[in-house]
Amino acid sequence: MRQNQFMKQVRPAAPVAPWLGGKKRLHPAIIERIDATPHKAYVEPFVGMGGVFLRRRFKPRLEVANDFNGEIVNLFRILQRHHQQLLDVMRFQVASRRDFERLRETDPKTLTELERAARFLYLQRLAFGGQVRGVFGVAPETAARFSLSRLEPILEAAHERLEAVVFECLDWSELIQRYDGPETLFYLDPPYFGGENDYGKGMFDRLHYARMAECLGQIKGAFILSINDLPEVRELFTRFIIEPVKLTYSISSAGGTEASELIISNREARIRLL
Ligand SMILES: C[S@@+](CC[C@H](N)C(=O)[O-])C[C@H]1O[C@@H](n2cnc3c(N)ncnc32)[C@H](O)[C@@H]1O
C-alpha cells in the first residue's frame, strides 16, 4: 500500500448497527482503492452507518461524513461528543417487540438529541436486515446484538475513530460543490439503481444518477463510486474507469445470491486487479 506523509494511521472501527447497503463484503476492495488514491481530504456524501468510513486504517487531515438522513448524522454527532451519556441511556433498554414498535412510532422531533440517537441506534440494531423503518428482527442468532457488554466496546471504538470528523447533512450534490478541490477524494455509495426509495421517499431519484455522472465529470478532485452492475449504469458512467466486482450478499443469514457491483472512478488506482 502506498501512503504519503499526509496520512495518519487510525484504529478501524465497526459500524455501530447494520444498515441496508452497508458494504459488508465490498469494503476491502473499496478501501484498497481509497488507500491507493493520493488525497488530503476524504469526503463521503452517502456515509450511511460508515461501513467504509469507519473501517479505514489511514486518514488524511480532513474527513467529512455526510448523509441526508438526519437520524444518522445526529447519531454520529452524539457518538463523537456524548458517547458515555449514550451508553447510559442504552443501559436500560431491553430487546422487546413492544419497545421496538413503540419507538418506531415515536416522532424523533419530540425527543432530545441524545434520546433521538438512542432511539435510532436501538431500532437499527434490532431491525431485520438493517432496513430503514424495518420490522423487529430478533431471532435466536441475533438476540445477542443488544447485550450491553457487546455494545460498549463498539461504541467506544466508533467514538475514538470519529474524533475530528466533520459531519454534514446535505444533499450529495451540494456537498460535492462545497468540498471539491484538487486534493479531495470522494467515495460515493448512492442507493442502488432501482432502489432509489430504499432510504425514504424524496431522498433520491432515478434522475440523480445522470446528474451525478455529469457532476463527477467536472470535479477537480478524485472519486470512487460503488453501485450495482446494470447496463443503464454502465452507459451513464461510460466516460470513467469501470471495474466489475463479483460478490455474494444477503440481508438474511439464510444464504445469499451472487451479485455484480461496479467500482467506478476517474483516476487509475495502482492496485492488483481482483
Ligand atoms: C447505500 S447507502 C450507504 C451505505 C454506507 N456505505 C454504509 O456502509 O452504511 C446510501 C445512503 O445514502 C443516503 N442518501 C439517500 N439519498 C441521499 C441524498 N440525496 N444525499 C445524501 N445522502 C443520501 C441514505 O440515507 C443512505 O444512508
Ligand as a Chemical Component Dictionary entry (heavy atoms), coordinates in Angstrom:
data_LIG
# 
_chem_comp.id                   LIG 
_chem_comp.type                 NON-POLYMER 
_chem_comp.pdbx_formal_charge   0 
_chem_comp.three_letter_code    LIG 
# 
loop_
_chem_comp_atom.comp_id 
_chem_comp_atom.atom_id 
_chem_comp_atom.alt_atom_id 
_chem_comp_atom.type_symbol 
_chem_comp_atom.charge 
_chem_comp_atom.model_Cartn_x 
_chem_comp_atom.model_Cartn_y 
_chem_comp_atom.model_Cartn_z 
_chem_comp_atom.pdbx_ordinal 
LIG C1  C1  C 0  -26.084 2.568  0.063  1  
LIG S1  S1  S 1  -26.392 3.567  1.473  2  
LIG C2  C2  C 0  -24.785 3.924  2.077  3  
LIG C3  C3  C 0  -24.265 2.783  2.907  4  
LIG C4  C4  C 0  -22.935 3.069  3.578  5  
LIG N1  N1  N 0  -21.820 2.935  2.659  6  
LIG C5  C5  C 0  -22.713 2.134  4.754  7  
LIG O1  O1  O 0  -21.697 1.465  4.817  8  
LIG O2  O2  O -1 -23.594 2.091  5.620  9  
LIG C6  C6  C 0  -26.942 5.065  0.772  10 
LIG C7  C7  C 0  -27.102 6.224  1.751  11 
LIG O3  O3  O 0  -27.450 7.394  1.024  12 
LIG C8  C8  C 0  -28.269 8.230  1.823  13 
LIG N2  N2  N 0  -28.946 9.160  0.894  14 
LIG C9  C9  C 0  -30.044 8.921  0.135  15 
LIG N3  N3  N 0  -30.312 9.994  -0.624 16 
LIG C10 C10 C 0  -29.344 10.920 -0.361 17 
LIG C11 C11 C 0  -29.079 12.232 -0.877 18 
LIG N4  N4  N 0  -29.871 12.808 -1.771 19 
LIG N5  N5  N 0  -27.957 12.871 -0.433 20 
LIG C12 C12 C 0  -27.164 12.303 0.519  21 
LIG N6  N6  N 0  -27.398 11.082 1.056  22 
LIG C13 C13 C 0  -28.474 10.389 0.602  23 
LIG C14 C14 C 0  -29.158 7.251  2.561  24 
LIG O4  O4  O 0  -29.661 7.817  3.767  25 
LIG C15 C15 C 0  -28.185 6.065  2.803  26 
LIG O5  O5  O 0  -27.620 6.123  4.078  27 
# 
loop_
_chem_comp_bond.comp_id 
_chem_comp_bond.atom_id_1 
_chem_comp_bond.atom_id_2 
_chem_comp_bond.value_order 
_chem_comp_bond.pdbx_ordinal 
LIG C1  S1  SING 1  
LIG S1  C2  SING 2  
LIG S1  C6  SING 3  
LIG C2  C3  SING 4  
LIG C3  C4  SING 5  
LIG C4  N1  SING 6  
LIG C4  C5  SING 7  
LIG C5  O1  DOUB 8  
LIG C5  O2  SING 9  
LIG C6  C7  SING 10 
LIG C7  O3  SING 11 
LIG C7  C15 SING 12 
LIG O3  C8  SING 13 
LIG C8  N2  SING 14 
LIG C8  C14 SING 15 
LIG N2  C9  SING 16 
LIG N2  C13 SING 17 
LIG C9  N3  DOUB 18 
LIG N3  C10 SING 19 
LIG C10 C11 SING 20 
LIG C10 C13 DOUB 21 
LIG C11 N4  SING 22 
LIG C11 N5  DOUB 23 
LIG N5  C12 SING 24 
LIG C12 N6  DOUB 25 
LIG N6  C13 SING 26 
LIG C14 O4  SING 27 
LIG C14 C15 SING 28 
LIG C15 O5  SING 29 
# 
